[in-house]
Amino acid sequence: MTIRKLIANSWIDILSLIVISVIFVVPFIFIFLMAAKTGPEAALFQFTWPGQFQLFENIREVLEFGDGRMFLALWNSTLLTVGSVTLIVLFSALVAFVMQRRRGRARRDDIRRTPFCAHVWPDRGRHSGRVAARTGVDRGSTERAQARESPAWHDAC
C-alpha cells in the first residue's frame, strides 16, 4: 500500500485523533501541570512546565486540609456510586425480564423505544438467527420453543 492510499484511507482517523487529543487529553495535561506548580505560578494560568515541580507536596496538602475532609468526600462518593450502580443493574434486570416475557405488538413497540444498549435478549443461543432462517421459524418464543423440538432445528445447529 502506498503512502498516498494510506493517507486517503485514514485521513478521518487522523483527524479524529487530533480532535480527541485536543478535546480530552490537553485539559488533563493542563490540570497536571497546574497541580505541579507553586501557588504564584499556578495563579498565572500559563500552559508551561512548572519552575519548581511539587506535585506530591500539593497533593499531600490537599488531602491533609480540613482534618482529612477529602478522604470523607472520597468515601461518600464511593458509597453513592456503588449503591446507585447496584440499584440500576438490579432494576434494569427486573424490567428486562418483564419486557422479555410480554407478548404481542406492545412488546415489540416497547423494545423499539428502549435504547439499543439496554436490550437484553435472553434465550438466544449460538446461531439462533441463522437457525430460525433455515427452519422458517419466526423469533416468537412459543414458535422458537416448538422449533427446537423439531428435527430441522437440530439439523441446522
C-alpha positions, 0 to 999 in steps of 0.5 A: 500500500502506498503512502498516498492510499494510506493517507486517503484511507485514514485521513478521518482517523487522523483527524479524529485523533487530533480532535480527541487529543485536543478535546480530552487529553490537553485539559488533563495535561493542563490540570497536571501541570497546574497541580505541579506548580507553586501557588504564584505560578499556578495563579498565572494560568500559563500552559508551561512546565512548572519552575519548581515541580511539587506535585506530591507536596500539593497533593499531600496538602490537599488531602491533609486540609480540613482534618482529612475532609477529602478522604470523607468526600472520597468515601461518600462518593464511593458509597453513592456510586456503588449503591446507585450502580447496584440499584440500576443493574438490579432494576434494569434486570427486573424490567428486562425480564418483564419486557422479555416475557410480554407478548404481542405488538406492545412488546415489540413497540416497547423494545423499539423505544428502549435504547439499543444498549439496554436490550437484553435478549435472553434465550438466544443461543449460538446461531439462533438467527441463522437457525430460525432462517433455515427452519422458517421459524419466526423469533416468537418464543412459543414458535422458537420453543416448538422449533427446537423440538423439531428435527430441522432445528437440530439439523441446522445447529 
